[in-house]
Amino acid sequence: MTKKNRAMLIGSIGAGKSTLTNALLGREFQAVKTQALVYRDWIVDTPGEYTENPFFYKNIMATALEVTHVLYMQDATKRKTIFPPGFSTSITKLPIGVVTKCDSERADIKEAIIQLKRVIPKGPIVISSAITGQGLEEIRNLVKCNSIEEMKEYVKMISEEVVIFV
């Protein structure tokens, strides 16, 4: 991972941000409730409250100044999203949608993708599982990309069962 690229993970409480962080970094820590910003290598893990409560949006915006990519996480086992429509357009960083918990028997991957398409008008959406490892390498490689065009070219080489481009 190039040191200049850094990703911030945002999503609801329990969306799997900390679990995904550990999986992306190859760590086997038990995920615990994130209370504040956690900087680990090239990832910034955020508390779910930052996204669930508009009062904390200023924290997301301030932290976005420190990163190159924002991962918008949607739990595939939840029917609703906490992101307002077009939310990614208010943050001038490269967006990556991430469907989490795709391995769950309760996962509704199609609905999660629909929810993320409302948040990210243009960009990749990765269908992932921190448990099985699906999508992890694709997320790492997307964070290495330096433009939306570079991400689009990368996605062309990947199966649509793992990554789509909106």
N, C-alpha and C positions, 0 to 999 in steps of 0.2 A: 504494500500500500504506500503510495507516495504520501509523504508527510504533509504536503500542502492541502490535500483533500481531506475533509472532515465532514461527517454526517451527523445530523441531529435527528433523533427519533422522537416523533410526537404521536400521540393517540390517547385513547381513553384509559382510565384506570383498568388494569387487568387485560389490556390488549396484547400483552406479551413483549413490551419494549425491553425490559431487563433480561428476560429469557432470551430474546433474539440477540441482544448485545453480547451476552455470554457465549451463545452459539457462534456468532460471527467471529468472535475473538478466540474461539476454541477453549473456553474456560468452562469448568464444570462446577460452578457455584450455584447454590440454591438461590433463586431469585427472591428478593425481598421487596417490600413496598418502597419505592423510590420517594424520598422526602424532599430532595433538592437536586440540582443539576449534578450529574455524575459524569466526569470526563474519564474515559478509558481509551487509551491509544487514539484511534481516529474516530471514535464515536462519542457523542454527547447524548446521554440518556436523560430524559426529562420526566418529571412527575406528571401523571395523568391529569391532575388538577389544572395544569397549565393550558390544556386544551379544552377541558370540560367547563371551565369558568372563564367567560370573556374578560373578566377583571384581570386575569393573568396573561392575556394575549401580549401585553407589553413585554413580558418576560421572554416569550417565544420570539418576538421581533428583535429584542436585544441580543439574544443568544444566536439568532440567525446571522448576525454580523460576524460571528466567529467561525461559521461553517461554509462549505461549498454546496452541500446537498441537504435536503430535508426529506426524511422518510415519513410518509403519512401512513400510519398503521391502522388497518381495519380488521378487527377480530371477526373471523368467518363464522363464529358461533353466535354472534350478536346481530340482530336484524336492523338495528338503527345505527346511524353514525353520529358522532358529536361534531363533525366538521361542517361549517356552513358551506353552501354551494360556492364553488370557485375559490375556496380558501387559499389554495396554493398560489393564486395569482397575486395575493397581497404580500408574498414573500419572494423576493427576487433571487432565489437560489434554485438550483436544479432539483426538480421534484421527482421522487420515486414513490409510487404507491406500493404498499406491502400488505397483502392479504395474509394474516397470521392464522395459525391453528388449522391449516387446511387438512391435517391428518385426523382431526376430530370427527367422530361419527355424526356429530351435530352440525358440522360445517356446511354452510350454504355459500359455496365459492362464487357462484354466479351473482348472488345478491351482493356479496362483498365487493365484487368488481364493479357492479352498477353503482354502489355507494361511492367508491373511489373515483369513478369516472366523473361524478358530480363535483368532486373536490379538485381533481387534476384534469383540466381541459386538454393538456398535452403532456405526454411523458409515459414512461414505462410503469407497468403494474406487475409486480412479482408475486406469484402464488407460493407461499413459503410455509415451512414447518421447522421450528427450532428442534423438534424431537427427531424427525426423520432426516433433517438436513436439506430437504428440498428447497431450492431457491437461494441458499446461502451463498454459493459461489457466484451466482448471478448478481446478487446485491453487492458483494465485494467488487465485482468487475464494473458494475454501473457507477459505483462511487469513484472509481478510477477515471471515468469519463469526464471530460472538461466542457462539454456542450451538449445541448439537447440533440443536435445532429449526430454527434458521436454515440450517444446512447441509442438513438434510433438505428444506426448502422449495426451496433452490437446486438440489439434485440432481433434483427433480421436473421441472425445465426442461431437463435435459440428456439426451442419448441414452444408453441403457443400454450402448451399445458403448464409451462413454468413462468413465462413472461409474455405479456402483450404490450403493444404500444398504442396509446390513445392518440 
